[in-house]
Amino acid sequence: MATAIGSSAPTPAILLIGLKVFAMDKRSFQNETAFQVVMHLARRMLAEKLITGKEYRDFEQEMIRRYQPFSGDLYT
């Protein structure tokens, strides 16, 4: 039988140094939610070849401009 080496104490799975937490106001939350839903649908359209990659990228840029989502910078 193998013996485990190391501590069995619970430890965080991520390093929290430098991690920032942002509180969202209601409007920011609505913009973020709308952006995520719209882009989910656009990704499905892209996967089903209803739109081209260029159309998707152009649309994404327009939605980032319109909704100014917190996560928008993460995807671009």
HUHULIN-V49450 format. One record per residue. RES is the residue in three letters. SS is DSSP state (alpha for helix, beta for strand, coil for the rest). PSI is psi in degrees with one decimal (NA if undefined). Layout:
RES&SS&PSI ; RES&SS&PSI
This chain:
MET&coil&134.3 ; ALA&coil&147.9 ; THR&coil&130.1 ; ALA&coil&139.6 ; ILE&coil&130.7 ; GLY&coil&-178.3 ; SER&coil&144.2 ; SER&coil&6.5 ; ALA&coil&139.6 ; PRO&coil&134.2 ; THR&coil&150.5 ; PRO&coil&144.0 ; ALA&coil&-13.7 ; ILE&coil&155.6 ; LEU&coil&123.9 ; LEU&coil&0.8 ; ILE&coil&126.1 ; GLY&coil&1.9 ; LEU&coil&129.2 ; LYS&coil&142.0 ; VAL&coil&129.3 ; PHE&coil&135.0 ; ALA&coil&135.7 ; MET&coil&137.6 ; ASP&coil&173.7 ; LYS&alpha&-43.0 ; ARG&alpha&-43.6 ; SER&alpha&-40.3 ; PHE&alpha&-43.5 ; GLN&alpha&-42.6 ; ASN&alpha&-43.6 ; GLU&alpha&-45.1 ; THR&alpha&-46.7 ; ALA&alpha&-43.4 ; PHE&alpha&-47.0 ; GLN&alpha&-41.6 ; VAL&alpha&-47.5 ; VAL&alpha&-42.5 ; MET&alpha&-30.4 ; HIS&alpha&-46.4 ; LEU&alpha&-40.0 ; ALA&alpha&-39.4 ; ARG&alpha&-38.1 ; ARG&alpha&-42.2 ; MET&alpha&-40.1 ; LEU&alpha&-44.3 ; ALA&alpha&-33.6 ; GLU&coil&6.3 ; LYS&coil&32.7 ; LEU&coil&-22.2 ; ILE&coil&159.5 ; THR&coil&167.6 ; GLY&alpha&-39.7 ; LYS&alpha&-43.4 ; GLU&alpha&-39.8 ; TYR&alpha&-49.1 ; ARG&alpha&-42.2 ; ASP&alpha&-42.9 ; PHE&alpha&-42.9 ; GLU&alpha&-44.5 ; GLN&alpha&-40.0 ; GLU&alpha&-41.0 ; MET&alpha&-35.4 ; ILE&alpha&-42.3 ; ARG&alpha&-42.2 ; ARG&alpha&-48.1 ; TYR&alpha&-19.2 ; GLN&coil&57.3 ; PRO&coil&152.8 ; PHE&coil&-42.1 ; SER&coil&-8.7 ; GLY&alpha&-38.1 ; ASP&alpha&-23.6 ; LEU&alpha&-28.3 ; TYR&alpha&-18.8 ; THR&coil&NA
